[in-house]
Amino acid sequence: MSRARTALLGALALIAAGSGAAAAVPADVDAVAAVPCTVDYKVQNQWDTGFTAAVTVTNNGAAKSSWAVKWSYAGNQKVTSGWNAKISQSGTAVTAANESYNGTLGTGSSTSFGFNASYSGTNALPTAFTLDGVTCNVDDGGGGTDPDPDPSGKVDNPYAGAKVYVNPEWSAKAAAETGGSRISNQPTGVWLDRIAAINGSSTSMGLRAHLDAALAQKGSGEEVVQLVVYDLPGRDCAALASNGELGPTEIDKYKTQFIDPIAAILSDSKYAGLRIVTTIEIDSLPNLVTNTGSRATATPACDTMLANGNYVKGVGYALAKLGAIPNVYNYIDAGHHGWLGWDDNFAPSATLFKQAATSEGATVGDVHGFITNTANYSALKENNFTINDTVNGTSVRQSKWVDWNRYVDELSYAQAFRTQLVSVGFDSGIGMLIDTSRNGWGGTARPAGPGATTSVDTYVDGGRYDRRIHMGNWCNQSGAGLGERPKAAPATGIDAYVWMKPPGESDGSSSAIANDEGKGFDRMCDPTYTGNARNGNSLSGALPNAPLSGHWFSAQFQELMKNAYPAL
């Protein structure tokens, strides 16, 4: 499946098959102009009894104020639910009509919708589509079991059918811990968090060394390498523990001494056979939404980064340079539900991400997807309550824990945010990653069912898996556990669960520690700290005696294993 392809296909030469399709390309531009509409039908995820599909229709005729796309199945496919269109089915015939908010479809404009469906036997692709009764030509739609590469060579889901690189440095530290061999073979992210990390040192592997090790692990199959690209000017303007080495104005140094050298190495043909996943600049763009202006959570440093635009420019530049490499898959950091799940943050964040993704020469085609919960603790799925529950007439949204958020867990947030991102112009095929390295919340403190219905707070607090004192607590959390193990295509719209933050690496030091890494001391990592506006003036919940961020923290590693869910 292509995420970036926009070519119009002029003559239908579709090979009907359960896993793919092909179409002839028009011989000249005039042929393209004559195409009244094109339909891009993609099977994003497929399993034994069902599948998820994304459809993009482009109107090349007169502008429309409403629209309807129709097709028929050759098999027993049945649409069960959909989004961004009113979808109905009669026998094998399907109609997808606009919603009230997306009826306008101008000349040359596109609209996207998606759906889930059931099937048995073969999931053959539709061979003909109409837009308001006019026959469209069809872009080729990749199937769920045979990803269809776009012209750059990228596949729909880089994790599908691939091994993922096990960092030997992290693996050795994990294996040296009592009980650590149970997870030391898990794949984790490699953090490029300063310029010196690119070349490495006598005691740490550089980028080329990691890529060479990945080639050795790859064998004859596919291999994903996960990199965290993390050194923006004025980095992490709201969290001192993860401040970086570059000052707020050093955007040129970021480009020439950090991104350009990374791009040069990744472009080496030696590594063309690897699937390189990049997590682009965690905890940066969301800060421009939540920690600026008149908000109680605003900081002068974040106001500076909003004003100078260097977060947006830096992310755009990274996307453009790295996205041009055929085997690199860019995923932008998208915070987590306890950060961007509120109405005031949700849509503005998606709009800001679009701005960054179209700056400094980047396009939305340089974005393969987004990652949520990176280095955070938000529970993957809260099963003991939903956002729609009420207790004695009071909504769960009114509980102190949820605090009017629209989402109670990371999976529902990631899936909803994906839809929001598509609505602002990102490709309908984008996928989401969720970092599950520290959100298991198991052990003896894990509730077996909902809390008492005495009040909405007792109901939520008694049933929630996430045992943090406050959702805003982020540093070395006491009671946290390993979450779901890394896994490809675990849920609709999710490319993978990943361990992007290596378990056992500290979030920040519990007290001030002199260092040459540009890392400050954040009181949120101090277990005695009584909080600020960003965590509801609550205790930090942090473990004591923690080292600098990124340094090995044995006590945290042991805590994560002890409280793992699923249990080890």
C-alpha positions in Angstrom: 0.0 0.0 0.0 1.3 3.5 -0.8 1.0 6.2 1.7 2.5 9.0 -0.4 1.4 8.1 -3.9 -0.8 10.7 -5.7 -0.5 9.6 -9.3 -3.7 9.4 -11.3 -4.1 6.2 -13.2 -5.6 6.5 -16.7 -6.8 3.1 -17.8 -8.1 0.2 -15.7 -6.1 -2.9 -16.0 -6.9 -4.5 -12.7 -5.8 -7.9 -11.8 -8.4 -9.1 -9.3 -6.7 -11.0 -6.4 -7.1 -11.2 -2.7 -3.9 -9.5 -1.8 -3.2 -6.9 -4.5 -4.0 -5.2 -7.8 -2.4 -3.5 -10.7 -3.4 -0.7 -13.1 -2.0 0.7 -16.3 -0.5 4.2 -16.2 -1.8 6.8 -18.7 0.5 7.5 -21.6 0.3 11.2 -21.4 -0.9 14.2 -19.4 -4.0 14.6 -21.5 -5.1 11.1 -20.6 -4.7 12.0 -16.9 -6.8 15.1 -17.3 -9.6 13.0 -18.9 -10.0 10.8 -15.9 -13.2 12.0 -14.2 -12.2 10.6 -10.8 -9.9 8.1 -9.2 -10.4 5.8 -6.2 -7.6 4.5 -4.0 -8.9 1.4 -2.1 -6.5 0.0 0.4 -6.7 -3.0 2.7 -4.8 -1.8 5.7 -5.1 -4.7 8.0 -6.5 -8.2 7.4 -7.1 -11.3 9.5 -8.9 -14.6 9.2 -12.4 -13.2 9.5 -12.2 -9.5 8.7 -10.3 -6.5 7.5 -9.9 -2.7 7.7 -9.9 -0.7 4.5 -9.2 3.0 3.7 -10.6 4.7 0.6 -9.6 8.0 -1.0 -11.6 9.4 -3.9 -10.3 12.3 -6.0 -12.8 14.3 -8.0 -11.4 15.7 -11.3 -14.8 16.9 -12.5 -17.0 19.8 -11.5 -17.0 20.7 -7.8 -19.6 18.9 -5.7 -21.5 19.8 -2.5 -22.3 16.1 -1.8 -21.0 12.8 -3.1 -21.5 9.1 -3.1 -19.0 6.3 -4.0 -20.3 2.9 -5.0 -18.7 -0.5 -5.6 -19.6 -4.2 -5.4 -17.8 -7.2 -3.9 -17.3 -10.5 -5.7 -17.3 -12.4 -2.4 -19.2 -12.3 0.9 -17.6 -9.2 2.4 -19.9 -7.3 4.8 -19.2 -3.8 6.1 -19.7 -3.7 9.9 -18.7 -0.1 10.8 -17.2 2.9 9.1 -16.0 6.5 9.6 -16.0 9.7 7.7 -18.8 8.4 5.5 -22.3 7.0 5.8 -21.9 3.4 4.5 -24.7 1.1 3.6 -24.8 -2.3 1.9 -27.4 -4.2 0.0 -26.2 -7.7 -1.0 -22.8 -7.2 -2.5 -23.4 -3.6 -3.4 -21.9 -0.9 -1.1 -22.6 2.9 -1.1 -20.5 5.4 0.9 -22.1 8.8 1.0 -20.7 12.0 2.6 -21.3 13.0 6.1 -22.7 16.5 6.8 -19.2 17.9 7.5 -17.4 16.6 4.4 -19.8 16.9 1.5 -17.8 19.6 -0.3 -15.5 18.0 -2.9 -13.8 20.6 -5.2 -12.2 20.0 -8.6 -8.9 18.2 -8.0 -9.8 17.6 -4.3 -9.8 14.3 -2.4 -11.7 12.9 0.5 -11.1 9.9 2.6 -13.1 7.4 4.6 -12.6 4.0 6.1 -14.4 0.9 7.4 -14.2 -2.5 9.0 -15.7 -5.5 7.3 -16.0 -9.2 7.8 -15.4 -11.9 5.2 -14.6 -15.6 4.7 -12.6 -17.4 2.1 -10.9 -14.9 -0.3 -11.0 -11.1 0.2 -11.0 -10.1 -3.5 -10.7 -6.4 -4.2 -13.5 -4.5 -5.9 -12.8 -4.0 -9.6 -15.0 -1.0 -10.4 -16.0 2.2 -8.6 -18.3 5.1 -9.4 -18.5 8.6 -8.0 -22.1 9.9 -8.4 -22.7 7.4 -11.1 -19.6 8.2 -13.1 -17.1 5.4 -13.5 -13.7 6.1 -11.9 -10.3 4.6 -12.7 -8.7 2.9 -9.8 -5.4 3.3 -8.0 -3.8 -0.1 -7.1 -4.9 -1.3 -3.6 -2.5 -3.3 -1.6 -3.9 -6.2 0.3 -3.5 -7.1 3.9 -1.2 -10.0 3.3 1.0 -8.7 0.6 1.9 -5.0 1.2 2.0 -3.1 -2.1 5.1 -0.9 -2.2 4.9 2.7 -3.5 7.4 4.0 -6.1 9.9 4.7 -3.3 9.9 1.1 -2.3 8.2 1.7 1.1 5.7 -0.9 2.3 2.5 -0.1 4.2 3.5 -1.4 7.6 7.3 -1.7 8.0 6.8 -4.0 11.0 4.7 -6.6 9.1 6.7 -9.7 8.4 9.9 -8.3 9.8 12.2 -8.9 12.8 13.0 -5.8 14.8 16.6 -4.9 15.9 17.7 -6.0 19.3 20.2 -3.4 20.6 23.1 -5.4 21.9 24.1 -2.7 24.4 20.7 -2.6 26.0 20.4 -6.4 25.8 23.6 -6.9 27.7 22.5 -4.5 30.5 19.1 -6.2 30.7 20.6 -9.7 30.8 23.0 -8.7 33.6 20.1 -7.9 35.8 18.6 -10.7 38.0 15.7 -12.1 35.9 16.6 -9.8 33.0 17.2 -12.6 30.5 13.4 -13.0 30.3 13.2 -9.8 28.2 16.8 -9.1 27.1 15.9 -10.4 23.6 13.2 -7.7 23.0 13.7 -5.0 20.4 14.1 -1.4 21.7 14.7 2.0 20.3 18.2 3.5 19.7 18.2 7.1 21.0 20.2 9.6 19.0 19.8 12.3 21.6 23.0 14.4 21.0 25.4 14.9 18.1 28.1 12.7 19.8 25.6 9.8 19.7 25.9 9.6 15.9 29.6 8.6 15.9 29.5 6.9 19.3 32.6 6.5 21.5 35.0 3.9 22.8 32.3 2.8 25.2 29.1 3.2 23.1 28.0 2.2 19.7 27.4 4.9 17.1 24.7 4.9 14.4 26.8 2.9 11.8 27.7 0.3 14.4 24.0 -0.2 15.2 23.1 -0.5 11.5 25.9 -3.0 10.9 24.7 -5.0 13.9 21.2 -4.9 12.4 22.5 -6.3 9.1 24.1 -9.1 11.0 20.8 -9.9 12.8 18.8 -9.6 9.6 19.7 -12.8 7.8 17.6 -13.4 4.7 14.4 -11.8 6.1 13.3 -8.3 6.8 14.6 -6.2 9.7 13.3 -3.0 11.3 15.7 -0.7 13.0 14.1 1.8 15.4 15.8 5.2 15.9 14.7 8.1 18.1 15.8 11.4 16.5 15.9 13.8 19.5 18.1 16.9 19.6 16.0 19.9 18.7 17.1 23.4 19.6 15.7 24.3 23.0 14.6 20.7 23.4 11.8 19.8 25.9 11.0 23.3 26.9 8.7 22.1 29.7 10.9 19.4 31.2 14.4 20.2 32.5 15.5 16.6 32.9 15.5 16.1 29.1 16.9 19.5 28.0 19.3 19.1 25.2 22.7 20.4 24.1 21.4 23.0 21.5 20.3 26.4 22.5 16.9 27.8 21.3 18.4 29.6 18.2 20.8 26.9 17.0 18.6 25.6 14.2 21.4 25.7 11.6 23.6 23.6 13.9 20.7 21.1 14.3 20.4 20.8 10.5 24.1 20.6 9.5 25.6 18.8 12.5 22.8 16.5 13.5 20.2 15.8 10.8 22.5 16.0 7.8 25.0 13.4 9.2 22.2 11.1 10.2 20.7 11.3 6.7 24.1 10.7 5.1 24.6 7.5 7.0 21.1 6.2 6.5 21.4 6.9 2.7 24.4 4.6 2.4 23.4 1.8 0.0 24.9 -0.7 2.4 21.8 -0.2 4.6 19.2 -0.1 1.8 17.9 -3.6 2.8 16.9 -2.4 6.3 13.6 -0.9 7.2 14.6 2.2 9.3 11.8 3.6 11.5 12.5 7.0 12.9 10.6 8.6 15.9 10.9 12.3 15.2 11.5 14.6 18.2 9.5 13.4 21.1 7.8 15.9 23.5 8.4 18.9 21.2 5.5 20.0 19.1 2.9 19.2 21.8 4.6 21.6 24.1 3.8 24.4 21.6 0.1 23.7 22.1 -0.2 23.1 25.8 2.7 25.0 27.5 2.5 28.4 25.8 0.6 31.7 26.0 -1.9 32.3 28.8 -2.2 28.7 30.0 -1.3 28.0 33.6 1.1 25.3 32.3 3.0 27.8 30.1 6.8 28.2 30.4 9.0 31.1 29.1 11.1 28.5 27.2 8.1 27.1 25.4 6.9 30.6 24.5 10.3 31.2 23.0 10.2 28.1 20.9 6.7 29.0 19.6 7.9 32.5 18.7 11.0 31.5 16.9 9.5 28.6 15.1 12.5 26.3 15.5 10.6 23.3 16.6 8.4 23.4 13.5 11.4 24.2 11.3 13.5 21.4 12.9 10.8 18.8 12.6 10.0 19.8 9.0 13.7 19.6 8.0 14.1 16.2 9.6 11.1 14.9 7.8 12.2 16.2 4.5 15.8 14.9 4.7 15.0 11.5 6.2 11.7 11.0 4.2 13.7 11.3 1.0 15.5 8.0 1.8 13.5 5.1 0.3 13.9 2.7 3.3 13.2 5.3 6.1 9.8 5.5 7.7 9.1 8.7 9.7 6.8 8.6 12.7 6.1 12.0 14.4 5.7 12.0 18.2 2.1 12.7 19.1 2.2 12.9 22.9 -0.3 10.7 24.8 -3.9 10.7 25.8 -3.2 12.4 29.1 -1.6 15.3 27.3 -3.4 15.9 24.1 -6.7 14.1 24.7 -8.6 17.2 25.8 -10.7 19.2 23.3 -8.5 22.3 23.6 -5.4 20.2 22.7 -6.6 17.5 20.3 -7.5 19.3 17.1 -4.9 22.1 17.5 -2.2 19.5 17.8 -3.1 17.8 14.6 -3.2 21.2 12.8 0.3 22.0 14.2 1.7 18.7 13.1 0.4 19.4 9.6 2.2 22.8 9.7 5.4 21.1 10.7 5.0 18.3 8.1 4.7 20.9 5.3 7.6 23.2 6.3 11.3 23.3 5.3 10.6 21.3 2.1 8.7 18.5 3.8 5.3 17.1 2.6 2.7 14.9 4.3 4.2 12.1 2.1 7.3 12.2 4.3 5.2 11.1 7.2 4.5 7.4 7.5 2.7 7.7 10.8 2.7 8.9 14.4 3.8 7.4 17.7 2.1 7.9 21.0 3.1 7.3 24.7 6.8 7.4 23.9 8.6 7.1 27.2 5.3 7.5 29.0 3.1 5.4 31.3 -0.5 5.8 30.0 -2.3 2.5 30.1 -2.9 0.8 26.8 -6.5 -0.2 27.5 -8.7 0.6 30.6 -11.2 -2.3 30.7 -13.0 -1.4 34.0 -14.6 1.8 32.8 -15.3 3.8 29.6 -15.6 7.4 28.8 -19.4 6.9 28.4 -20.0 5.5 31.9 -21.9 7.4 34.5 -22.1 7.0 38.3 -25.2 8.3 40.0 -25.8 10.5 37.0 -22.2 11.9 36.9 -20.1 11.2 33.8 -16.7 9.5 34.1 -15.4 12.6 32.3 -16.1 14.6 35.5 -13.9 12.4 37.7 -10.8 13.9 39.1 -8.6 11.4 37.2 -10.2 11.8 33.8 -10.8 15.6 34.3 -13.0 16.1 31.2 -10.6 14.2 28.9 -12.2 12.5 25.9 -10.1 9.4 26.3 -9.3 7.1 29.1 -6.5 5.0 27.6 -3.8 5.1 24.9 -5.4 2.8 22.3 -8.6 4.7 22.0 -6.7 8.0 21.8 -4.3 6.7 19.1 -7.1 5.4 16.9 -9.1 8.6 17.3 -6.1 10.9 16.8 -5.2 9.0 13.6 -8.7 9.9 12.2 -8.2 13.5 13.2 -4.8 13.6 11.5 -6.3 12.2 8.2 -9.0 14.8 8.4 -6.4 17.7 8.4 -4.7 16.3 5.3 -2.4 13.4 6.3 -2.5 10.4 4.1 -5.3 8.0 4.8 -2.9 5.2 5.1 -0.9 6.5 8.0 -0.3 4.1 10.9 0.2 4.6 14.6 2.8 3.2 17.0 2.2 2.9 20.7 5.1 2.7 23.1 4.1 -0.1 25.6 7.5 -0.4 27.3 6.3 0.9 30.7 2.4 1.0 30.7 1.6 -2.6 31.8 0.6 -1.6 35.4 0.4 -5.2 36.7 1.3 -6.8 40.0 -0.7 -6.8 43.1 -2.0 -3.3 42.6 -3.8 -4.1 39.3 -7.6 -3.9 39.9 -9.6 -6.9 39.0 -12.8 -4.9 38.3 -14.5 -1.5 38.6 -14.3 0.5 41.7 -17.2 1.1 44.1 -20.1 3.2 42.8 -20.1 5.4 45.8 -19.0 8.2 43.6 -17.6 8.7 40.1 -14.2 9.1 41.7 -14.3 5.9 43.7 -15.5 4.1 40.6 -12.7 5.4 38.4 -9.9 5.3 41.0 -10.8 1.9 42.2 -10.9 0.4 38.7 -8.1 2.2 36.8 -5.0 0.2 35.8 -2.9 3.3 35.6 -1.9 3.7 39.3 0.0 7.0 39.0 -0.9 9.7 41.5 -1.7 12.0 38.6 -1.9 11.6 34.8 0.7 14.4 34.4 3.4 12.4 36.3 6.1 11.2 33.8 9.4 10.6 35.6 10.5 7.1 36.8 7.1 6.2 38.1 6.7 4.0 41.1 4.6 0.9 40.5 4.9 0.9 36.7 5.3 -2.3 34.8 6.3 -3.6 31.4 3.4 -3.5 29.0 2.5 -5.5 25.9 5.5 -7.0 24.2 6.4 -5.5 20.8 4.0 -6.7 18.2 3.1 -5.9 14.6 -0.4 -4.9 13.5 -2.1 -5.5 16.9 -5.2 -3.4 16.4 -7.0 -1.3 13.8 -4.9 1.5 12.6 -1.9 0.5 14.7 1.2 -0.5 12.9 2.9 -1.9 16.0 3.2 -1.9 19.8 6.9 -1.0 20.4 9.4 -0.5 23.2 10.8 2.7 21.9 11.9 3.8 25.4 14.3 1.0 26.6 13.1 -0.3 29.9 15.7 0.5 32.6 16.8 3.8 31.2 16.1 6.6 33.6 13.7 9.5 32.8 15.8 12.0 34.8 17.8 12.3 38.0 16.2 12.5 41.4 18.6 15.3 42.4 20.9 17.7 40.5 23.9 15.9 38.9 26.6 17.8 37.0 26.9 16.5 33.4 28.1 17.4 29.9 24.9 16.3 28.2 22.9 19.5 28.6 20.5 17.7 31.0 19.0 19.7 33.9 17.4 18.7 37.1 13.6 18.5 37.0 11.8 18.4 40.3 9.2 16.0 38.7 11.9 13.4 39.2 12.3 14.1 42.9 10.0 11.9 45.0 9.6 14.6 47.6 8.3 17.2 45.1 4.7 18.3 45.7 4.0 19.3 42.1 2.9 22.1 39.8 0.1 23.0 37.5 1.0 20.3 35.0 0.4 17.5 37.5 -2.4 19.1 39.6 0.0 20.0 42.4 0.4 16.4 43.3 3.4 14.4 44.5 5.6 13.3 41.6 5.4 9.6 42.2 9.0 9.2 41.1 11.4 6.5 42.3 14.3 7.7 44.5 18.0 7.6 43.7 17.6 7.9 39.9 20.5 8.8 37.6 20.5 11.2 34.6 18.0 10.6 31.8 19.1 7.8 29.5 21.4 6.3 32.1 20.9 2.8 33.4 18.5 2.6 36.5 18.5 -0.9 37.9 15.8 -0.2 40.5 13.5 1.0 37.7 14.2 -2.1 35.6 13.4 -4.4 38.5 10.2 -2.5 39.2 9.1 -2.8 35.6 9.7 -6.5 35.5 7.9 -7.1 38.9 4.8 -5.2 37.7 4.8 -6.4 34.1 1.4 -7.0 32.5 1.1 -9.4 30.8 3.3 -10.9 33.6 6.7 -12.3 32.7 
